[in-house]
Amino acid sequence: MQRFLVTLLIGLAPLLEVQAQLFVPGNLVVNPGFESGFSGWTGTYGLVNPPGGSYEGLTAGVIIQAQGTQNLQVLQQAIPTVVGDMYEIQFSLLAGNGLVGDPSPGHATINVFWGGLLGLSIGQFSNPSTTQWETFDAVVTATSTSTTLEFFDPADQHLQLVDAVSVAEVPEPRLGLLIPIGLGLLAFKSLFEKSVIACRDVRA
């Protein structure tokens, strides 16, 4: 029985590893490091194993806009959100020059949207380095129960690698924790005032 149990656990190990790569605790993005291939993501994009290594793991995504293409080519994922809640978005970029069939000098500028192309523009981001990953972050608010996080290279034949994409809910201060803190501050204030009065009495 023990041997069977050990064999079963060994057999489940690859499956558990894949699940760990797909879902990271606290991160609402499915397959945030592209270690599980195309799972969770949609759009036109590629995957690569950079020679110098990805930001985390072995694989990174490639944001692609083919030169001369009229179609909007995006990398996107629908994120489950709560209306009115705040979320922190974080991702890392690396220039693809010389790494993924992009021999010409230069680097792409990536537009990031919260809610698709018609949603909130978080901004334009770019990392010219081909060796040092750069991490960017922003805080946004959800206006629907499903919000699309989208990476878009508008019109550039150069490439940017993306890795370690994260969307995490910004925790609100808990009222139950604030009340004891407030009471403690009031008690300290009262004790301080009494000490000042006592000092005045002694001096008098």
Summary of the structure (lengths in Angstrom):
residues: 204
radius of gyration: 24.8
end to end distance: 84.8
largest distance: 88.1
contacts: 565
relative contact order: 0.19
helix: 25%
strand: 32%
